[in-house]
Amino acid sequence: MQIIQLPFILFLFLFLHFLLLILASPTIITADLNHPCPVSCGNISIPYPFGLGESRCFLPGFNLTCDLSLQPPRLLLGDGSIEVLDISLIHGTVTINSKVLSFLATNLNESWTGLLPNGPFTISSKNRFTAIGCGVIARVLFYEKNTLISLCASVCVVRDSTPGHDDTCAGIGCCQTSMPVGLTSFDVHLESLNETTYSFGEFNKVFIVDKDWFDENKDVRQKLLSPLYSKHPWDNSVSVEIPALLDWWFGSGSNSTGGISCEIAKKNASQFACRSINSWCYDNTNGNGYRCNCSEGYEGNPYVVDGCQDIDECQHLEVYPCDGTCVNEAGTYKCYSHDPRNYAGLIITIGVTTGVGLLLLFLGVFLLTRKIKARKATMQREKFFKQNKGLLLQHLISSSKDIAERMKIFSLEELNKATNNFDKSRIVGQGGHGVVYKGILSDQRVAAIKKPHAIVQREIEQFINEVAILSQINHRNVVKLFGCCLETEVEKAIWLSGAFQKIGMPFSDSENKWSQNEELQPPFDTKYINLKLAV
C-alpha cells in the first residue's frame, strides 16, 4: 500500500479550509483572491463603483472611508466627515446623515460644505431645506457669493400657535423650501424676526432632509417639533439621524459646460462605466454626466462584468403576478392561465396556424405532383422519340435542305393544341389503320392529322423512310405530307388540308386554306391516298 506523506495532507487541508473561508465570506469580492476589496462597513453594503482601500477597488471620486474607531463603524464619504447611511445603484443616490445647525435668537451665518466642486456628487433636488423654530427667517445662498437661492420663515405669534396635530411644516413653527439642482455647497443665513414674534431661541434648528422621508416619518417630525410643544430644550442625548440625498453621476464635473453623455462615454470602451452586457446607459436630464442600470428583467450591478443577472419573476409573484403556471425566461417570464376561457386566443391561433400549414402542405404536394407528372411525361416523350427513330429522321432532315423545307417534326403538345386534345368532334374519318382528325396549326393552316391504332416495331425504320420520301412528292392526285410526331407510342402523320380534296382536283398551296367554320366532312367520293413504297 502507498503511504501518503503527512505534509501533503496538511497542505491539502489548509488549501480547502482557505477556499471555504473565501466562498463563505460576505465581506470580500472574490474576483482577486490575492487582493480582495472590502464590500461592507458595519451593516452598510458598498457596491462597486464605490469602494474602500486601494484605488483598484473603486472608480475615481467614489472612494469611501470606514471609521473603525466607533461601534458600529461609520462609513464616510471620501476622506471627509460626511456620514454615509446608504448607497443606491438603481436611483443613483447616496443617503447621508444631514448636519443639524442649532442657534439662539440671534443672527447666524454658516456654510454647508464637504463635496468636491468637480466631483461626482451634488445635493439632490429631492431634499428640502427645513427650519424649525419660532420667529426665524432662513435664507439659502450660493456659496461665498451672497446671492439668494431661496428662503422660508417660521413664526409663532403666540405661545399657543405652535404646529398642529398634523405636524405639517407650513410656516407655523416649521418651514421648508426647495433646493436647486447641482449644488455642492451653500451658505445659510439665519436671523430672528422683530420683537412682535414669540421666540424660543434655543429650540431653533435648520437642516436639509429627504422630502419623502420627512413626509413619511411622522414620529420623527413630532420629535423634532416636540420642544415647541413642551417648551423644553432639545434633548441632545437622543440621537436622530436626519437623512439627506446626494445625486451622483459619471463625468458630471468633467468640464465647465456640462458632463460627459452616454454617446461620448461609449466611444472610450475602456473607461465606459456600464460593464454588464445586460445593462443600459442614460443621461442626466440636466446634461451633467450619465449613469447605468440593469436592463428590464435583470437585476444586480451594471458596473461589473456580468453584474446584471436574470430576475426569476416566478419566485416573486407578489411583484410579478401570475394566476396560472409561471415560466421564467431570460429577461422576462410567461404566465399560462388555468382558466379554459383564456385559452380561446391560443386555440384560435393554433387552429389558424394548423389550417394555413395544412393548406400550404397540400399546395406543395399538388405542385410537386404536377412537376413529377410533367417530368415523367417529358421523359416518356423523349423515350418514344428515340424509340420511333426520331434521331434518324432528324438526321435525314438536316442532311437534305429540300426535305428540311418541306418536312417538320411536330411535338405532342402542338398536336394536342391543334386538335383540342384529339377531341371527338374533330374526327373526320377513320379506318382499320387509324383515325383522322382536323387540326388547326399554330400558323392557322388546317391539316389532317392521322393517329394510327398501332404499329409494328420492325416497320418503324420503313415508316421513317416513307415519311422522308412522301414529304417531297407534289402531285395533284397525291396528298401532301407536311410532317409527323414521334413523341407517342404510335407515330402520327400530319397531312395538309389537301387530304380532303377530291381526287383529280388541282392541288396548290393557294388552295390549302380552310375556314375554321367550314364543314370537315369530305365528299362521299373522297379517298385517302396511301402511297406504299418499296424500300
Disulfide bonds with the S-S distance in Angstrom:
Cys37-Cys57 1.95
Cys41-Cys66 1.95
Cys134-Cys156 1.90
Cys152-Cys175 2.17
Cys169-Cys174 1.66
Cys262-Cys281 1.90
Cys274-Cys292 1.90
Cys294-Cys308 2.01
Cys314-Cys326 2.00
Cys322-Cys335 1.96
